[in-house]
Amino acid sequence: MRAVIDTGVLISGLIRPGGTTGNVLKALRDGLFTILYSNETILETVEVLGRDKFRLKYHVQPDDITALVNLIRLRGEAVYVNQKVAECRDPKDDKFLEAVLAGKADCLVSGDQDLLSMDPFRDIPILSPSEFLARI
């Protein structure tokens, strides 16, 4: 399965490895799916995890960020976005929809209601982490 995973799921999985989102990262480590990512989606993940809040409150260290990016690169596929989208009620989430289209993804995984409310997006399912885990 080829899936775009939004930043919130990746971050939650990193700081809560025992939860549902942590199981999404475990499935990625185990090679159960291919994560699709664009420059914009991976840059957002690195930027958010680099914030003081995550370093101080969740003890996220630079090595943790590097390990996550390396996992994404190892088990993933970079996609080149050549079609801009302006369809989500939160314009910051359009980057995930663009990656879905560019990578011909099987689904988008998100916990964000702005994205989940769009299910399906151009016939591509938008799944919660638990729905995604049930499918893989």
C-alpha positions in Angstrom: 0.0 0.0 0.0 1.2 3.5 -0.9 0.2 6.1 1.7 0.7 9.8 2.5 0.9 10.2 6.3 0.3 13.7 7.6 2.7 15.5 10.0 0.4 15.1 13.0 0.4 11.3 12.7 4.1 11.1 12.3 4.8 13.4 15.3 2.2 11.7 17.5 3.8 8.3 16.6 7.2 9.6 17.6 6.2 11.0 21.0 3.6 8.2 21.8 5.2 5.0 20.4 2.8 2.8 22.3 -0.4 4.3 20.8 -2.2 3.9 17.5 0.0 6.4 15.7 3.1 4.7 17.2 1.8 1.5 15.5 1.7 3.3 12.2 5.4 4.1 12.5 6.0 0.5 13.6 4.2 -0.7 10.5 6.4 1.6 8.4 9.5 0.2 10.1 8.3 -3.3 9.3 7.9 -2.4 5.7 4.1 -3.0 5.6 3.5 0.0 3.4 5.4 2.7 1.4 5.2 6.2 2.7 5.0 8.9 0.0 6.4 12.3 0.8 7.1 15.6 -0.9 9.7 18.2 0.0 7.0 20.3 1.6 5.6 17.4 3.8 9.0 16.3 5.1 10.2 19.9 5.7 7.1 20.5 7.8 7.7 17.4 9.9 11.3 18.5 10.6 10.3 22.1 11.3 7.6 21.2 13.7 9.7 18.6 15.6 12.5 21.2 15.9 10.3 23.5 17.9 11.2 24.2 21.5 7.9 22.8 22.6 8.8 19.3 21.4 12.3 19.5 22.7 11.3 20.6 26.1 7.9 18.9 26.7 8.5 15.7 24.8 12.3 15.5 25.0 12.6 15.2 21.2 16.3 15.4 20.3 17.9 16.1 16.9 18.8 12.4 16.7 15.1 11.5 17.0 14.3 13.8 14.1 17.1 12.4 12.0 16.0 8.8 12.8 12.4 9.6 11.7 13.6 11.3 8.4 15.9 8.3 7.7 13.0 5.9 8.3 10.8 7.9 5.9 13.6 7.9 3.3 14.4 4.2 3.7 10.8 3.0 3.5 9.4 5.8 1.4 9.3 7.3 -2.0 9.8 11.0 -2.7 7.2 12.5 -5.0 7.4 15.5 -7.2 4.4 17.7 -6.9 3.5 19.1 -10.2 -0.2 19.9 -9.5 -1.2 22.5 -6.9 -4.4 21.9 -5.0 -6.5 24.5 -3.1 -9.3 22.4 -1.8 -8.8 21.9 2.0 -10.5 24.3 4.3 -7.1 24.6 6.0 -4.8 25.7 3.1 -1.7 24.4 5.1 -3.1 20.8 4.5 -3.2 21.1 0.7 0.4 19.9 0.6 -0.8 16.4 1.7 -3.5 16.3 -1.0 -0.9 17.4 -3.6 1.4 14.5 -2.5 -1.5 12.0 -2.7 -2.0 13.0 -6.3 1.6 13.2 -7.3 2.4 9.8 -5.8 -0.9 8.1 -6.9 -1.4 7.1 -3.3 -3.8 4.5 -2.2 -4.8 6.6 0.8 -4.0 9.6 3.0 -3.7 8.9 6.8 -4.6 11.8 9.1 -6.1 12.6 12.4 -6.9 16.1 11.2 -10.6 16.9 10.8 -9.9 19.3 8.0 -8.6 16.4 6.0 -10.8 13.6 7.3 -13.9 15.6 6.5 -12.9 15.5 2.8 -13.0 11.7 2.6 -12.8 10.6 -0.1 -10.6 13.0 -2.0 -10.9 12.4 -5.7 -11.8 8.7 -5.0 -8.8 8.3 -2.6 -9.7 7.4 0.9 -8.7 9.6 3.8 -8.3 7.3 6.8 -7.7 7.7 10.5 -4.7 5.9 11.8 -6.8 3.1 13.3 -8.7 2.7 9.9 -5.4 2.6 8.1 -3.9 -0.1 10.5 -7.0 -2.2 9.9 -6.4 -2.2 6.2 -2.7 -3.1 6.1 
